[in-house]
Amino acid sequence: MITMNKPARIAVIGAAIVAAVMALMLTVLLTWDWDRSRPWLNDKVSQAIGRDFAIRGHLNLSWHRPPGDTGWRSTLPWPRFTASDVVITNPDWARQPNFAALEQIDVDIALLPLLRQQIAIPSITLVNPAVDLERRADGSVNWILTPPADTPSAWTLTLDQIRFASGTVALTDQLKKIDAVATIRPAGNAVEVGALLDKDAPAVAASTYGFAFDVSGTYNKAAVKGSGKFGGVLSLTDTSRPFPLQTDLRVGDSHIVLDGTITDPGNLAALDLQLQLASGSMAHLYPLTGVALPDTPPFSTSGHLTGRLRKSDSVFRYEQFTGKVGGSDLAGTLTYSTAGARPKLAGAVRSERLLFADLAPLVGASKTAAPSADVRLVPGRAIPVTPFRTDRWKAMDADVKFVGKQIIRDAALPVNDVSAHVIMNDGVLTLDPLAFGVAGGTLTGKIALDGSADPLRGKFTISARGLRLKQLFPSFEPMKTSFGQVNGDASLAATGNTPAALAATLDGELRMLLNDGVMSGTLLEQAGLNVANIVVGKLFGDTPVKINCAAAEFIVRKGVLDSRVFALDTTDALINVDGTVNLGTEHLDLNVHPQTKGFRVFSLRSPLYVKGTFKNPQVGVAMGALAVRGAAVVGLGLLNPFAALLAMVAPSDNSQSPCPTIIADANKRMK
């Protein structure tokens, strides 16, 4: 017989009592009717989330070992509660009564945190959930679950992982104008990535996709339809775990394909995706992205999209993308950042083969050969009154360099290449520098449009150098024997919210010099110079005329071009033009004074007048006082100064320009 001293007997009795209590508790837990605990549990969860929570079906309990735990903690099992017919209500302002309704929910609960009045849920599995997500115009949302400030609870709730099952998710977002429903189902086989994206794009392993979805609805009144796949487990605590996502989505005429991962989906901390995007116009992406892009022909692009998302400092980088706009190719890298006062788009874009028809919208022309329906004209006027769309200019800043190495165009259009540095800063759009390769020469300049002002303010500085005449009109046979060049400068400023208003307020000056060229009615008709075509026809008939030198200099004040110098020296005559061109009223008031060299062109003895409007010009023979006035004109030398024009004289093909000699002789005759 074993005898124990008193302390030993006390220890044995204590151990027996503890064992009995634990056995009793285990028996109670295993045999307890957990449906009787639903009111208590509903109340505690409701306090923790600040919403009404209710288990309307059965509540059961089972036990399992904590996955991944070691040591003594692994010996302490987790209870798993299984509840059916569970609902969480919405705020009073929501459209739907319930935020979530579930056919079944499996909840794992860690025991030790209960001692600290904390409901710690390592994992939750949702079976056939129906979730309603809503955001109002004031930014308030229904998916943030917090206890009311006036009824604080001693209990708190933490959630680590969510496992999805078949169900539906509805999203109504008044800010983004989204109204859509997604249905979720087990994924099965992964989507064939090669069928959606470029075959060289990296694919996520099929086993990582747990569920598939289909979505339909509207976004900003445009139809939304698509499908995709995503990971089976969403971690809310391990923010470093990439969450796989694959989707093929159509919004209006835009087609979006994504394949990659999202880090910390609860907060969208980071993106690493292959992106394919197509749309009827880049401008159609503004409601989707908030990035103000120009109106273009249909385009598509594919590249690598990465992103770091923060509340006030998010950065998206679209790397090494390739694509097409109309028939033109595009490639480059762009970065979009939300840091600073406004979002900013920066980067470089290049095109190896650029169709001029695709470039036209970027320089203000219509996307089609026919006039755009958006172009508004006043009856009888030639300059459009279509308002500039500056409302989006303040939405973002930009610093983008663009190079088009080869421009594919009609044979009659002598534009070879283009480069531009586009800067948008607080509503001010600047193209500096802007350069075109034109007819063997260059057309360079700087354009600044201040869209933050009302009316819009514009400044234009343009310089043309070395434009070869035989390349300016390559399809015109007489030009092929010409070796002359055209040089010019313009410095102008204006204000106005339409092209017509800008033209009516132009101030500045412009000048042009041409040496050794050919002029004919056919040439001017091809150039679209209708008034000049009529004048030349009256002076010379249909015979091509050799131009030794042509010079023009205009002072522009409030939309009125006043000729300081406007003269031509031809084989047959010296011709001076004076008068004004009013861009505001679109009226012409010009006088043409020809001085015949000998008697070869008898009709050149009479001066002409040019009056009327741009749409309906009137050219006739001047009589009386005007004829006397014309007789006093002596070629190019009557009007001065020529200093600014002489600076633009540039002989071509080693030929000596006649302009300096002609100008010098004219100046001598004035003395």
CORHU-V374030 format. One record per pair of residues at least 24 apart in sequence whose ideal C-beta (glycine too) atoms are under 8 Angstrom apart, sorted by the first residue. I is the first residue (numbers start at 1). GAP is how many residues later the second one is. D is the distance in Angstrom with one decimal. If there is no record, write none. Layout:
BEGIN
i: {I:I}
gap: {GAP:GAP}
d: {D:D}
END
This chain:
BEGIN
i: {29:29:32:34:34:34:34:35:44:44:45:45:47:47:47:47:48:48:48:48:48:48:49:49:49:49:49:50:50:50:50:51:51:51:51:51:51:52:52:52:53:53:53:53:54:54:55:55:55:55:56:56:56:56:57:57:57:57:57:58:58:59:64:66:66:76:76:78:78:78:78:78:79:79:79:80:80:80:80:81:81:81:82:82:83:88:90:90:90:91:93:93:94:94:94:95:95:95:96:96:96:98:98:99:99:99:99:100:100:100:100:101:101:102:102:102:102:102:102:103:103:103:104:113:117:117:117:118:118:118:118:119:119:119:119:120:121:121:121:121:122:122:123:123:123:124:124:124:124:125:125:126:126:126:126:126:127:127:127:128:128:128:129:129:129:129:129:130:130:130:131:131:131:131:132:132:133:133:133:133:133:134:134:134:135:135:135:135:135:136:136:137:137:139:159:160:160:160:161:161:161:161:161:162:162:162:163:163:163:163:164:164:164:164:164:165:166:171:176:176:177:177:177:177:177:178:178:178:178:178:179:179:180:180:180:180:180:180:181:181:181:182:182:182:183:183:183:184:184:184:185:185:185:186:186:186:187:187:187:187:188:190:190:191:191:191:191:191:193:193:196:196:196:196:196:197:197:197:197:197:198:198:198:201:201:201:202:203:204:204:204:204:204:208:208:209:209:215:219:219:219:219:220:222:222:222:223:223:223:224:224:224:225:225:226:226:228:234:234:236:239:239:239:239:240:242:245:251:252:253:253:253:254:254:254:254:254:254:255:255:258:260:267:268:269:269:270:270:270:270:271:271:271:271:271:272:272:272:273:273:273:274:274:274:274:275:275:275:275:275:275:275:276:276:276:277:277:277:282:286:286:289:290:290:290:291:291:291:291:292:292:292:292:292:292:294:294:295:295:296:296:296:296:296:296:297:297:297:297:297:297:298:298:299:299:299:299:299:300:301:312:312:313:313:313:314:314:315:318:325:326:326:326:327:327:327:327:328:328:328:328:328:328:328:329:329:334:340:341:342:342:342:342:342:343:343:343:344:344:344:344:345:345:345:345:345:346:346:346:347:347:348:348:348:348:349:349:349:349:350:350:350:350:351:351:351:351:352:352:353:353:353:354:354:354:354:354:354:355:355:355:356:356:356:356:356:356:359:359:359:378:380:380:380:381:381:381:381:381:382:382:382:383:383:383:383:383:383:384:384:384:385:385:385:385:386:386:387:387:388:388:388:388:388:390:390:390:390:390:393:393:393:393:393:393:394:394:394:394:396:397:397:397:398:398:398:399:399:411:411:412:412:412:412:414:414:414:414:414:414:414:414:426:427:427:428:438:438:438:439:439:439:439:439:440:440:440:440:441:441:441:441:441:441:442:443:445:453:454:455:455:455:455:456:456:456:456:457:457:457:458:458:458:458:458:459:459:460:460:460:460:460:460:461:461:461:462:462:462:462:463:463:463:464:464:464:465:465:466:466:468:469:469:469:469:473:473:473:475:476:476:476:478:478:478:478:478:479:479:481:482:482:482:483:483:483:483:484:484:484:484:484:484:485:485:485:485:485:485:486:486:486:486:487:487:487:487:487:487:488:488:488:489:489:492:494:503:503:503:504:504:504:504:505:505:505:506:506:506:506:507:507:507:508:509:509:509:509:510:510:510:510:510:511:511:511:511:511:511:511:511:512:512:512:512:512:513:513:513:513:513:513:513:513:514:514:514:514:515:515:515:515:515:515:515:515:515:516:516:516:516:516:516:516:517:517:517:518:518:518:518:519:519:519:519:519:520:520:530:531:531:531:531:531:534:534:535:535:535:535:538:538:538:538:539:539:539:539:539:539:539:539:540:540:545:545:545:546:546:548:548:548:549:549:549:549:549:549:551:551:551:551:551:553:553:554:558:559:559:560:563:563:564:565:565:565:565:565:566:567:567:567:567:569:569:569:569:571:572:572:572:572:572:573:573:573:574:574:574:576:576:576:576:576:578:579:585:586:586:586:587:587:587:588:588:588:588:591:591:591:591:593:593:593:594:595:595:595:634:634:634:635:635:635:636:636:636:637:637:637:637:637:637:637:638:638:640:640:642}
gap: {32:50:29:25:26:27:47:24:75:111:74:112:100:104:106:108:71:99:105:107:108:109:39:96:97:98:108:95:96:97:98:37:38:39:40:48:94:35:36:37:33:34:35:36:32:33:28:29:30:31:28:29:30:31:26:27:28:29:47:25:26:24:44:44:56:35:36:30:31:32:33:44:29:30:32:26:27:28:29:25:26:28:24:25:24:57:42:44:52:51:43:47:38:40:48:37:39:77:36:38:74:32:34:32:33:43:44:29:30:31:32:28:29:24:25:26:27:28:65:24:25:26:24:45:37:38:39:37:38:39:40:36:37:38:39:38:36:37:38:39:38:39:37:38:40:35:37:38:39:38:40:36:37:38:39:41:38:39:40:37:38:39:35:36:38:39:40:37:38:40:36:37:38:39:38:40:36:37:38:39:40:37:38:39:37:38:39:40:41:38:39:37:38:36:77:75:76:77:72:73:74:75:76:71:72:74:47:69:70:71:46:47:68:69:70:46:45:46:43:44:41:42:43:44:110:39:40:41:42:46:38:39:35:36:37:38:39:44:34:35:36:31:32:33:30:31:32:27:28:29:26:27:28:24:25:26:24:25:42:45:24:39:56:36:37:38:55:57:53:66:50:52:61:63:80:60:62:77:79:105:76:78:104:58:73:101:72:56:40:42:55:56:57:24:36:35:37:34:32:33:68:69:67:29:30:65:27:28:29:25:26:27:24:25:24:30:30:31:32:30:24:25:28:30:24:30:28:37:32:26:27:31:24:25:26:30:31:34:24:45:47:45:42:41:39:40:36:37:38:39:34:35:36:38:45:33:34:35:31:32:33:28:29:30:31:26:27:28:29:30:43:46:24:25:26:24:25:46:43:106:109:47:53:105:106:45:52:54:105:100:101:103:104:106:132:67:68:66:72:29:30:62:65:66:71:28:29:60:61:64:70:27:28:24:25:26:27:31:24:29:26:27:24:25:26:24:25:24:29:33:29:31:32:28:30:31:81:25:26:27:30:31:76:80:24:25:66:57:85:52:53:54:55:84:52:53:54:52:53:54:55:51:52:53:54:55:52:53:54:53:54:52:53:54:55:51:52:53:54:52:53:54:55:51:52:53:54:53:54:52:53:55:50:51:52:53:54:64:52:53:54:51:52:53:54:57:59:45:48:59:122:233:235:236:119:205:232:233:234:204:232:233:116:117:120:200:203:231:114:115:116:113:114:115:116:112:113:110:111:61:63:68:109:110:37:59:61:66:107:31:34:35:36:58:59:32:33:57:58:28:27:28:29:24:25:26:24:25:63:64:61:62:63:114:24:25:26:53:57:58:59:60:26:24:25:24:26:29:34:28:29:30:32:33:26:27:28:31:24:25:26:27:44:45:24:24:45:42:43:40:41:42:46:39:40:41:46:36:37:38:35:36:37:38:44:33:34:30:31:32:33:34:48:29:30:31:26:27:28:29:25:26:27:24:25:48:183:185:184:186:184:45:47:48:49:50:53:54:51:46:47:50:40:42:44:45:66:39:44:37:34:35:36:33:169:170:172:30:31:32:33:63:168:29:30:31:165:166:167:26:27:28:31:25:26:27:161:162:163:24:25:160:155:159:64:65:56:80:81:54:55:79:80:53:54:79:50:52:53:77:49:50:51:48:44:45:46:47:42:43:44:46:51:40:41:42:43:54:133:134:137:38:39:40:41:136:36:37:38:39:132:135:136:146:33:35:36:37:32:33:34:35:134:136:142:143:144:31:32:33:136:139:141:142:29:30:33:26:27:28:29:25:26:28:49:51:24:25:87:57:79:83:86:88:83:85:57:73:75:84:65:70:81:83:34:36:53:55:62:64:65:69:32:61:25:26:27:24:25:110:111:114:87:108:109:110:113:114:85:91:94:108:112:91:92:27:26:24:25:24:27:76:75:71:74:75:77:80:73:68:69:71:72:66:67:89:93:26:24:25:28:29:32:24:28:31:60:61:62:57:59:60:62:63:61:31:28:27:28:29:24:25:26:24:25:26:29:31:35:38:39:36:37:40:36:38:39:40:32:35:36:27:31:34:26:27:30:26:28:29:30:31:32:33:28:32:27:30:25}
d: {6.6:7.7:7.6:4.4:6.0:5.4:7.5:5.4:7.2:5.6:7.3:7.3:6.1:7.4:3.8:6.0:6.1:6.5:5.9:5.1:6.3:4.1:7.1:4.0:7.5:7.0:6.3:6.0:5.0:4.2:5.3:5.4:5.4:7.7:7.8:6.7:6.1:8.0:7.3:4.2:7.7:7.6:5.4:7.9:7.1:5.4:4.4:7.6:7.2:5.4:8.0:4.2:7.2:6.7:6.6:3.2:3.4:7.5:8.0:7.3:5.4:5.0:7.7:7.5:7.4:6.1:7.2:5.1:6.4:6.1:6.9:7.2:7.6:5.4:7.1:6.1:6.9:5.2:7.7:7.5:4.9:6.7:5.2:7.9:7.3:7.8:6.5:7.3:5.5:5.6:6.7:7.6:7.0:5.1:5.2:7.8:6.3:6.3:4.3:7.4:7.4:7.6:6.5:7.1:5.8:5.7:7.3:6.1:7.0:5.0:7.4:7.3:4.7:5.6:6.4:6.7:4.9:7.6:7.8:5.0:3.9:7.8:7.3:7.9:5.0:5.1:7.2:7.1:5.1:7.8:6.7:6.2:7.0:4.8:7.4:5.1:7.1:6.7:4.9:6.8:4.9:6.8:6.5:4.7:6.6:6.4:7.1:5.6:6.9:4.2:6.8:6.8:6.9:6.2:5.6:6.7:4.7:7.6:7.8:6.3:5.4:4.9:7.7:7.1:3.8:7.6:7.8:5.9:5.1:7.8:7.1:7.3:4.7:7.1:5.0:7.8:6.7:6.7:4.7:7.2:7.9:7.8:4.8:7.6:7.3:4.6:6.3:5.8:7.8:5.5:7.9:4.3:6.2:6.6:5.8:6.9:6.0:4.7:5.7:6.7:5.3:6.6:7.6:7.4:4.6:6.8:8.0:6.6:5.4:7.7:6.6:5.2:6.6:8.0:7.0:7.8:7.9:7.8:7.3:7.6:7.8:6.6:4.5:7.0:7.8:7.1:7.4:5.2:7.9:7.9:5.1:5.2:5.6:6.6:2.8:6.9:7.1:5.4:7.0:6.4:5.8:4.8:6.8:4.2:6.4:5.2:7.8:5.3:7.4:5.0:6.6:5.6:7.4:7.4:6.1:7.3:5.1:4.6:5.1:7.6:7.0:6.2:7.4:8.0:7.3:5.7:5.5:7.5:7.1:5.4:7.7:5.5:4.7:6.7:7.0:5.8:5.6:5.3:5.3:6.7:7.6:7.5:5.5:6.5:4.3:7.9:7.0:6.8:4.5:6.8:6.8:7.0:7.0:7.9:4.6:6.1:6.9:7.2:5.2:7.6:7.4:7.6:4.5:5.5:3.4:7.7:7.6:7.6:6.5:7.2:7.2:5.2:7.6:5.3:5.9:7.8:7.6:6.0:7.6:5.2:6.7:3.9:7.5:6.0:7.9:7.1:7.4:6.4:6.7:5.9:4.1:6.4:7.0:4.1:7.7:5.9:6.6:6.6:7.2:8.0:7.9:7.8:7.3:4.8:7.5:5.7:7.6:6.2:5.6:6.5:6.2:6.1:3.7:7.3:7.3:7.9:5.4:8.0:7.7:4.8:7.7:7.5:7.7:6.1:7.4:7.9:7.1:6.1:7.4:4.2:7.0:8.0:7.4:7.3:4.5:5.2:7.6:8.0:7.5:6.5:8.0:8.0:6.7:6.5:7.0:6.4:7.6:5.9:6.3:4.0:6.8:5.4:5.7:7.9:7.8:5.8:5.5:5.1:7.0:5.2:7.2:6.9:5.5:7.6:7.4:6.0:3.4:7.5:5.4:7.6:5.6:7.8:6.7:6.2:6.2:4.2:7.3:7.7:5.6:6.8:6.8:7.1:7.6:6.5:4.5:4.5:7.9:7.5:8.0:5.1:5.8:6.5:3.7:4.5:7.6:6.4:7.6:6.4:4.6:4.9:4.4:7.5:7.9:8.0:5.4:7.8:7.2:7.5:7.5:7.1:7.2:5.6:5.2:7.0:7.5:4.4:7.2:6.4:4.3:6.7:7.0:6.1:7.4:4.6:7.6:6.4:7.1:4.5:6.5:5.8:7.7:7.1:4.6:7.7:7.8:6.4:7.4:5.0:7.7:7.4:4.7:7.6:7.0:7.8:7.2:4.5:6.7:5.4:6.5:7.8:5.5:6.1:3.8:7.6:6.6:5.1:6.8:7.1:7.6:4.9:7.5:5.4:6.7:3.9:7.4:6.3:6.3:6.8:6.9:6.8:7.5:6.7:5.6:7.5:7.0:5.7:7.9:7.6:6.8:6.1:4.4:5.5:5.5:4.4:5.3:7.2:6.7:7.8:6.9:4.9:6.4:4.7:7.3:4.7:7.7:6.1:7.0:5.4:5.5:7.7:7.2:5.8:5.9:6.9:6.8:7.9:3.4:6.1:7.8:6.4:4.5:7.8:6.2:4.0:7.4:6.6:4.3:7.3:6.5:6.9:5.3:5.3:7.0:5.9:6.6:3.9:5.5:7.9:6.2:5.6:7.0:6.6:4.5:7.0:5.7:3.9:8.0:7.9:5.1:5.5:7.7:6.2:6.0:4.4:3.3:6.2:7.4:5.7:7.9:4.5:5.2:7.8:3.8:4.5:6.5:7.1:4.1:4.8:5.4:3.2:4.1:6.4:7.0:7.8:6.6:7.4:8.0:7.5:7.4:4.9:5.1:4.7:6.5:6.7:6.4:5.4:7.6:7.5:7.6:5.1:6.8:5.1:7.2:7.8:5.8:7.4:4.9:6.6:7.5:4.7:7.4:7.9:7.9:7.2:5.3:7.9:7.7:7.2:4.5:8.0:7.3:5.3:7.8:4.2:7.6:7.8:7.9:7.2:6.2:7.4:6.3:7.5:7.6:4.8:7.3:6.1:6.0:7.2:7.6:6.9:5.5:6.1:5.0:6.4:7.9:7.2:4.8:6.1:7.0:7.6:6.6:5.4:5.0:5.7:5.3:4.6:5.4:6.1:5.0:3.5:4.1:7.4:6.5:7.5:6.5:7.8:5.6:7.6:4.6:6.8:7.4:4.9:7.9:7.3:5.2:8.0:3.8:7.5:5.9:4.0:7.0:7.0:7.8:7.0:6.3:7.9:5.8:4.0:6.8:7.4:4.1:6.0:3.3:6.3:5.8:7.7:5.0:7.6:5.1:6.2:5.9:5.9:6.8:5.1:7.1:6.6:5.4:6.3:7.9:7.4:5.3:6.8:7.9:7.8:6.5:4.2:7.4:7.5:5.9:6.0:7.2:7.6:7.3:4.7:7.9:8.0:7.6:7.2:5.2:7.9:5.2:4.5:6.3:6.4:6.4:7.1:4.1:7.7:7.9:7.3:5.2:7.7:6.8:7.1:4.3:6.2:4.6:7.2:6.9:7.9:7.5:6.5:6.7:6.7:7.7:4.2:7.1:5.3:7.0:6.1:6.6:7.1:4.8:5.3:7.8:7.4:4.1:6.5:6.7:6.6:6.1:7.9:4.6:7.2:6.6:4.6:6.0:6.3:6.4:5.7:7.3:6.1:6.1:7.8:7.6:7.4:7.5:6.0:7.5:6.7:6.1:7.3:7.0:6.8:5.1:6.7:6.6:6.2:4.2:4.5:7.7:6.2:7.1:7.5:5.5:4.0:4.8:7.5:6.5:7.3:5.1:7.2:7.6:6.8:6.3:7.8:7.2:4.2:4.0:7.4:7.6:7.7:6.2:7.9:4.7:7.6:7.1:6.7:7.6:6.9:4.4:7.7:6.7:6.4:5.9:7.5:5.0:7.5:6.8:5.9:5.7:4.7:6.6:5.7:6.5:4.8:7.5:3.4:6.6:4.8:7.0:7.4:5.8:6.9:7.5:7.4:7.9:5.1:4.5:7.2:7.7:7.3:5.7:5.9:7.1:7.3:5.9:6.7:6.4:7.6:7.3:7.6:3.9:4.2:7.7:6.5:7.2:6.2:7.0:5.3:7.3:7.6:5.3:7.4:5.8:6.1:4.3:7.5:7.2:2.5:5.5:7.6:5.0:4.9:7.6:7.2:7.5:7.4:7.2}
END
